[in-house]
Amino acid sequence: MASMDISLKEMMTIDGALGAVIVDYGSGMALGMLGGSKSLDLQVAAAGNTEVIRAKMRTMESLGLKDSIEDVLMTLDSQYHVIRPVSGRGGKGLFLYLALDRQRANLALARHTLRSIEEALDL
């Protein structure tokens, strides 16, 4: 099992990683973060993506869907943003957020690696 710090470091080793955050979507607070820049404020991203997850969960509930969210992907002109809810024990109410440089990232490999990181996370 990996700690939050180890998980964030592993997220940042993914090719093209620009920023990584572990977020509590109950409060919208970032519990830990690495990376970011002037143009990628990870605190703002954590709060904004909290609303994305909450909206998606409300929509699924309204539709009566019993599935769980594997991940949410936003494709921008120059970046990929991946949100992955934590499903393991102790991780309920958390999600991983990873911003990637679209030119350098392999999206399929990044999603696969993020899944492995999420499964190993122990909080």
N, CA and C atoms as a LAMMPS dump frame, in Angstrom:
ITEM: TIMESTEP
0
ITEM: NUMBER OF ATOMS
369
ITEM: BOX BOUNDS ff ff ff
-5.0000000000000000e+02 5.0000000000000000e+02
-5.0000000000000000e+02 5.0000000000000000e+02
-5.0000000000000000e+02 5.0000000000000000e+02
ITEM: ATOMS id mol type element x y z
1 1 1 N 0.83 -1.183 0
2 1 2 C 0 0 0
3 1 3 C 0.88 1.253 0
4 2 1 N 0.468 2.244 -0.739
5 2 2 C 1.261 3.462 -0.897
6 2 3 C 0.623 4.626 -0.142
7 3 1 N 1.454 5.476 0.408
8 3 2 C 0.976 6.672 1.095
9 3 3 C 0.608 7.745 0.071
10 4 1 N 0.012 8.821 0.572
11 4 2 C -0.366 9.919 -0.3
12 4 3 C 0.86 10.53 -0.977
13 5 1 N 1.928 10.757 -0.233
14 5 2 C 3.129 11.356 -0.812
15 5 3 C 3.725 10.485 -1.907
16 6 1 N 3.797 9.182 -1.664
17 6 2 C 4.337 8.256 -2.661
18 6 3 C 3.444 8.245 -3.889
19 7 1 N 2.136 8.222 -3.678
20 7 2 C 1.197 8.203 -4.803
21 7 3 C 1.335 9.46 -5.659
22 8 1 N 1.468 10.625 -5.026
23 8 2 C 1.648 11.866 -5.784
24 8 3 C 2.945 11.832 -6.589
25 9 1 N 4.014 11.341 -5.983
26 9 2 C 5.295 11.238 -6.701
27 9 3 C 5.181 10.289 -7.883
28 10 1 N 4.464 9.173 -7.693
29 10 2 C 4.266 8.224 -8.799
30 10 3 C 3.438 8.857 -9.913
31 11 1 N 2.433 9.644 -9.556
32 11 2 C 1.627 10.327 -10.563
33 11 3 C 2.49 11.27 -11.395
34 12 1 N 3.424 11.941 -10.751
35 12 2 C 4.267 12.898 -11.465
36 12 3 C 5.329 12.214 -12.336
37 13 1 N 5.523 10.901 -12.187
38 13 2 C 6.464 10.192 -13.062
39 13 3 C 5.803 9.77 -14.372
40 14 1 N 4.502 9.923 -14.482
41 14 2 C 3.796 9.593 -15.722
42 14 3 C 4.242 10.582 -16.796
43 15 1 N 4.606 10.071 -17.973
44 15 2 C 5.073 10.942 -19.055
45 15 3 C 4.08 12.067 -19.319
46 16 1 N 4.582 13.282 -19.323
47 16 2 C 3.763 14.448 -19.619
48 16 3 C 3.052 15.045 -18.414
49 17 1 N 3.258 14.498 -17.211
50 17 2 C 2.57 15.003 -16.02
51 17 3 C 2.933 16.459 -15.754
52 18 1 N 1.905 17.277 -15.549
53 18 2 C 2.082 18.693 -15.233
54 18 3 C 1.723 18.995 -13.782
55 19 1 N 0.8 18.223 -13.243
56 19 2 C 0.363 18.43 -11.874
57 19 3 C -0.477 17.268 -11.409
58 20 1 N -0.383 16.962 -10.116
59 20 2 C -1.12 15.851 -9.521
60 20 3 C -1.689 16.298 -8.181
61 21 1 N -2.94 15.915 -7.922
62 21 2 C -3.603 16.312 -6.688
63 21 3 C -4.454 15.151 -6.177
64 22 1 N -4.511 15.007 -4.862
65 22 2 C -5.474 14.12 -4.217
66 22 3 C -6.464 15.036 -3.512
67 23 1 N -7.757 14.866 -3.84
68 23 2 C -8.788 15.821 -3.429
69 23 3 C -9.895 15.122 -2.641
70 24 1 N -10.372 15.794 -1.613
71 24 2 C -11.567 15.379 -0.883
72 24 3 C -12.744 16.089 -1.542
73 25 1 N -13.626 15.341 -2.218
74 25 2 C -14.697 16.025 -2.93
75 25 3 C -15.873 16.373 -2.029
76 26 1 N -15.83 15.986 -0.778
77 26 2 C -16.819 16.467 0.18
78 26 3 C -16.595 17.935 0.487
79 27 1 N -15.334 18.301 0.638
80 27 2 C -14.98 19.679 0.98
81 27 3 C -14.4 20.461 -0.192
82 28 1 N -13.893 19.75 -1.195
83 28 2 C -13.212 20.416 -2.313
84 28 3 C -11.77 20.754 -2.019
85 29 1 N -11.278 20.311 -0.87
86 29 2 C -9.907 20.636 -0.469
87 29 3 C -8.896 19.667 -1.053
88 30 1 N -7.77 20.21 -1.472
89 30 2 C -6.644 19.39 -1.91
90 30 3 C -5.933 18.871 -0.665
91 31 1 N -5.795 17.555 -0.553
92 31 2 C -5.109 16.961 0.588
93 31 3 C -3.61 16.891 0.36
94 32 1 N -3.217 16.839 -0.906
95 32 2 C -1.817 16.812 -1.275
96 32 3 C -1.694 17.142 -2.741
97 33 1 N -0.579 17.771 -3.121
98 33 2 C -0.39 18.119 -4.527
99 33 3 C 1.087 18.245 -4.847
100 34 1 N 1.386 17.991 -6.124
101 34 2 C 2.73 18.177 -6.667
102 34 3 C 2.598 18.774 -8.059
103 35 1 N 3.554 19.601 -8.428
104 35 2 C 3.561 20.177 -9.771
105 35 3 C 2.753 21.455 -9.82
106 36 1 N 2.176 21.696 -10.976
107 36 2 C 1.434 22.928 -11.191
108 36 3 C 2.344 24.009 -11.74
109 37 1 N 1.763 25.162 -12.03
110 37 2 C 2.497 26.304 -12.586
111 37 3 C 1.625 27.541 -12.437
112 38 1 N 2.125 28.672 -12.936
113 38 2 C 1.32 29.892 -12.907
114 38 3 C 0.021 29.709 -13.68
115 39 1 N 0.091 28.958 -14.775
116 39 2 C -1.099 28.755 -15.598
117 39 3 C -1.913 27.53 -15.184
118 40 1 N -1.417 26.738 -14.232
119 40 2 C -2.142 25.568 -13.74
120 40 3 C -2.137 25.611 -12.215
121 41 1 N -3.093 26.358 -11.664
122 41 2 C -3.243 26.49 -10.21
123 41 3 C -3.965 25.242 -9.704
124 42 1 N -3.242 24.393 -9.008
125 42 2 C -3.805 23.115 -8.572
126 42 3 C -4.884 23.27 -7.505
127 43 1 N -4.833 24.331 -6.705
128 43 2 C -5.906 24.584 -5.73
129 43 3 C -7.219 24.887 -6.457
130 44 1 N -7.138 25.705 -7.474
131 44 2 C -8.321 26.045 -8.265
132 44 3 C -8.831 24.803 -9.003
133 45 1 N -7.907 24.024 -9.551
134 45 2 C -8.288 22.79 -10.254
135 45 3 C -8.98 21.818 -9.313
136 46 1 N -8.478 21.687 -8.084
137 46 2 C -9.088 20.778 -7.106
138 46 3 C -10.525 21.198 -6.808
139 47 1 N -10.729 22.468 -6.551
140 47 2 C -12.072 22.967 -6.244
141 47 3 C -13.011 22.828 -7.445
142 48 1 N -12.533 23.198 -8.611
143 48 2 C -13.367 23.12 -9.815
144 48 3 C -13.725 21.695 -10.194
145 49 1 N -12.77 20.793 -10.091
146 49 2 C -13.035 19.403 -10.45
147 49 3 C -13.891 18.694 -9.415
148 50 1 N -13.929 19.229 -8.2
149 50 2 C -14.871 18.724 -7.204
150 50 3 C -16.295 18.893 -7.72
151 51 1 N -16.563 20.041 -8.328
152 51 2 C -17.9 20.288 -8.875
153 51 3 C -18.219 19.34 -10.029
154 52 1 N -17.21 19.005 -10.828
155 52 2 C -17.402 18.054 -11.934
156 52 3 C -17.832 16.695 -11.379
157 53 1 N -17.118 16.208 -10.373
158 53 2 C -17.437 14.898 -9.788
159 53 3 C -18.818 14.92 -9.137
160 54 1 N -19.101 15.955 -8.372
161 54 2 C -20.422 16.046 -7.722
162 54 3 C -21.546 16.057 -8.752
163 55 1 N -21.377 16.828 -9.829
164 55 2 C -22.408 16.902 -10.867
165 55 3 C -22.605 15.551 -11.541
166 56 1 N -21.52 14.874 -11.827
167 56 2 C -21.624 13.57 -12.485
168 56 3 C -22.312 12.559 -11.575
169 57 1 N -21.993 12.58 -10.287
170 57 2 C -22.629 11.654 -9.355
171 57 3 C -24.127 11.945 -9.213
172 58 1 N -24.491 13.226 -9.176
173 58 2 C -25.919 13.589 -9.122
174 58 3 C -26.64 13.118 -10.379
175 59 1 N -26.005 13.291 -11.524
176 59 2 C -26.613 12.874 -12.783
177 59 3 C -26.804 11.365 -12.815
178 60 1 N -25.794 10.626 -12.384
179 60 2 C -25.908 9.166 -12.362
180 60 3 C -27.034 8.725 -11.429
181 61 1 N -27.153 9.39 -10.284
182 61 2 C -28.213 9.065 -9.341
183 61 3 C -29.585 9.362 -9.956
184 62 1 N -29.708 10.514 -10.629
185 62 2 C -30.967 10.883 -11.282
186 62 3 C -31.364 9.884 -12.356
187 63 1 N -30.375 9.335 -13.03
188 63 2 C -30.628 8.35 -14.089
189 63 3 C -30.821 6.94 -13.54
190 64 1 N -30.563 6.77 -12.253
191 64 2 C -30.702 5.452 -11.646
192 64 3 C -29.58 4.503 -12.02
193 65 1 N -28.429 5.047 -12.421
194 65 2 C -27.296 4.203 -12.788
195 65 3 C -26.619 3.676 -11.537
196 66 1 N -26.348 2.392 -11.506
197 66 2 C -25.72 1.767 -10.338
198 66 3 C -24.221 1.557 -10.544
199 67 1 N -23.693 2.008 -11.664
200 67 2 C -22.26 1.902 -11.942
201 67 3 C -21.48 2.895 -11.101
202 68 1 N -20.175 2.68 -11.043
203 68 2 C -19.3 3.661 -10.411
204 68 3 C -18.465 4.326 -11.504
205 69 1 N -17.977 5.503 -11.215
206 69 2 C -17.162 6.243 -12.176
207 69 3 C -15.754 5.674 -12.142
208 70 1 N -15.257 5.248 -13.301
209 70 2 C -13.872 4.791 -13.39
210 70 3 C -12.95 6 -13.481
211 71 1 N -13.222 6.865 -14.443
212 71 2 C -12.505 8.127 -14.535
213 71 3 C -13.283 9.086 -15.415
214 72 1 N -12.909 10.346 -15.316
215 72 2 C -13.492 11.406 -16.137
216 72 3 C -12.324 12.038 -16.876
217 73 1 N -12.473 12.199 -18.182
218 73 2 C -11.403 12.75 -19.005
219 73 3 C -11.872 14.035 -19.662
220 74 1 N -11.034 15.088 -19.557
221 74 2 C -11.276 16.327 -20.273
222 74 3 C -10.114 16.529 -21.225
223 75 1 N -10.436 16.7 -22.486
224 75 2 C -9.416 16.888 -23.51
225 75 3 C -9.404 18.358 -23.914
226 76 1 N -8.279 19.006 -23.675
227 76 2 C -8.09 20.396 -24.069
228 76 3 C -7.172 20.432 -25.288
229 77 1 N -6.982 21.6 -25.867
230 77 2 C -6.104 21.712 -27.024
231 77 3 C -4.686 21.239 -26.719
232 78 1 N -4.19 21.574 -25.527
233 78 2 C -2.797 21.253 -25.209
234 78 3 C -2.623 20.328 -24.007
235 79 1 N -3.724 19.946 -23.384
236 79 2 C -3.624 19.13 -22.163
237 79 3 C -4.719 18.079 -22.096
238 80 1 N -4.457 17.058 -21.291
239 80 2 C -5.472 16.11 -20.848
240 80 3 C -5.617 16.315 -19.347
241 81 1 N -6.841 16.249 -18.856
242 81 2 C -7.097 16.293 -17.424
243 81 3 C -7.874 15.029 -17.08
244 82 1 N -7.342 14.241 -16.155
245 82 2 C -7.962 12.973 -15.773
246 82 3 C -8.337 13.036 -14.302
247 83 1 N -9.586 12.691 -14.019
248 83 2 C -10.09 12.63 -12.648
249 83 3 C -10.454 11.176 -12.382
250 84 1 N -9.912 10.613 -11.314
251 84 2 C -10.184 9.213 -10.981
252 84 3 C -10.617 9.113 -9.515
253 85 1 N -11.908 8.818 -9.264
254 85 2 C -12.357 8.618 -7.884
255 85 3 C -11.624 7.437 -7.247
256 86 1 N -11.326 7.574 -5.966
257 86 2 C -10.654 6.507 -5.224
258 86 3 C -11.729 5.555 -4.716
259 87 1 N -11.592 4.284 -5.051
260 87 2 C -12.613 3.308 -4.674
261 87 3 C -12.177 2.394 -3.538
262 88 1 N -10.896 2.405 -3.209
263 88 2 C -10.394 1.517 -2.164
264 88 3 C -10.848 1.927 -0.78
265 89 1 N -10.598 1.04 0.163
266 89 2 C -10.983 1.313 1.553
267 89 3 C -10.289 2.585 2.044
268 90 1 N -11.003 3.352 2.783
269 90 2 C -10.459 4.586 3.325
270 90 3 C -10.379 5.718 2.318
271 91 1 N -10.658 5.443 1.057
272 91 2 C -10.549 6.471 0.033
273 91 3 C -11.883 7.021 -0.412
274 92 1 N -12.959 6.556 0.188
275 92 2 C -14.29 7.023 -0.19
276 92 3 C -14.353 8.537 -0.028
277 93 1 N -14.842 9.206 -1.049
278 93 2 C -14.945 10.657 -1
279 93 3 C -13.721 11.39 -1.519
280 94 1 N -12.747 10.639 -2.068
281 94 2 C -11.541 11.249 -2.603
282 94 3 C -11.438 10.99 -4.1
283 95 1 N -10.687 11.837 -4.793
284 95 2 C -10.343 11.548 -6.176
285 95 3 C -8.926 11.998 -6.472
286 96 1 N -8.335 11.346 -7.471
287 96 2 C -7.036 11.724 -7.991
288 96 3 C -7.27 12.613 -9.199
289 97 1 N -6.467 13.654 -9.313
290 97 2 C -6.542 14.555 -10.462
291 97 3 C -5.148 14.651 -11.057
292 98 1 N -5.066 14.444 -12.356
293 98 2 C -3.794 14.479 -13.054
294 98 3 C -3.931 15.325 -14.31
295 99 1 N -3.076 16.334 -14.441
296 99 2 C -3.011 17.154 -15.655
297 99 3 C -1.795 16.709 -16.455
298 100 1 N -2.004 16.521 -17.754
299 100 2 C -0.958 16.013 -18.633
300 100 3 C -0.754 16.933 -19.83
301 101 1 N 0.492 17.057 -20.263
302 101 2 C 0.824 17.742 -21.51
303 101 3 C 0.439 16.808 -22.651
304 102 1 N -0.462 17.246 -23.489
305 102 2 C -1.005 16.394 -24.553
306 102 3 C 0.058 15.945 -25.55
307 103 1 N 1.071 16.771 -25.791
308 103 2 C 2.121 16.428 -26.754
309 103 3 C 3.023 15.309 -26.253
310 104 1 N 3.208 15.213 -24.935
311 104 2 C 4.151 14.241 -24.37
312 104 3 C 3.486 13.018 -23.763
313 105 1 N 2.201 13.096 -23.48
314 105 2 C 1.526 12.022 -22.744
315 105 3 C 0.975 10.937 -23.666
316 106 1 N 1.002 9.724 -23.158
317 106 2 C 0.298 8.596 -23.768
318 106 3 C -0.923 8.386 -22.886
319 107 1 N -2.093 8.79 -23.367
320 107 2 C -3.296 8.798 -22.541
321 107 3 C -3.663 7.408 -22.031
322 108 1 N -3.587 6.407 -22.876
323 108 2 C -3.933 5.045 -22.453
324 108 3 C -3 4.566 -21.344
325 109 1 N -1.717 4.797 -21.51
326 109 2 C -0.752 4.388 -20.495
327 109 3 C -0.932 5.197 -19.209
328 110 1 N -1.226 6.474 -19.335
329 110 2 C -1.452 7.316 -18.158
330 110 3 C -2.662 6.83 -17.372
331 111 1 N -3.749 6.5 -18.058
332 111 2 C -4.949 5.992 -17.37
333 111 3 C -4.655 4.665 -16.686
334 112 1 N -3.915 3.795 -17.349
335 112 2 C -3.547 2.496 -16.771
336 112 3 C -2.7 2.693 -15.508
337 113 1 N -1.714 3.569 -15.589
338 113 2 C -0.836 3.835 -14.445
339 113 3 C -1.616 4.484 -13.307
340 114 1 N -2.491 5.416 -13.63
341 114 2 C -3.293 6.077 -12.605
342 114 3 C -4.19 5.073 -11.882
343 115 1 N -4.741 4.114 -12.613
344 115 2 C -5.557 3.059 -11.995
345 115 3 C -4.717 2.264 -10.998
346 116 1 N -3.496 1.911 -11.378
347 116 2 C -2.609 1.168 -10.477
348 116 3 C -2.28 1.976 -9.23
349 117 1 N -2.035 3.257 -9.403
350 117 2 C -1.729 4.134 -8.267
351 117 3 C -2.942 4.226 -7.333
352 118 1 N -4.113 4.399 -7.915
353 118 2 C -5.345 4.496 -7.117
354 118 3 C -5.579 3.203 -6.33
355 119 1 N -5.365 2.07 -6.953
356 119 2 C -5.597 0.793 -6.279
357 119 3 C -4.621 0.557 -5.128
358 120 1 N -3.414 1.104 -5.233
359 120 2 C -2.394 0.916 -4.194
360 120 3 C -2.467 1.957 -3.081
361 121 1 N -3.227 3.028 -3.304
362 121 2 C -3.297 4.118 -2.336
363 121 3 C -3.919 3.661 -1.026
364 122 1 N -3.256 3.97 0.07
365 122 2 C -3.754 3.608 1.404
366 122 3 C -3.737 4.845 2.283
367 123 1 N -4.94 5.326 2.613
368 123 2 C -5.034 6.538 3.442
369 123 3 C -5.572 6.209 4.814
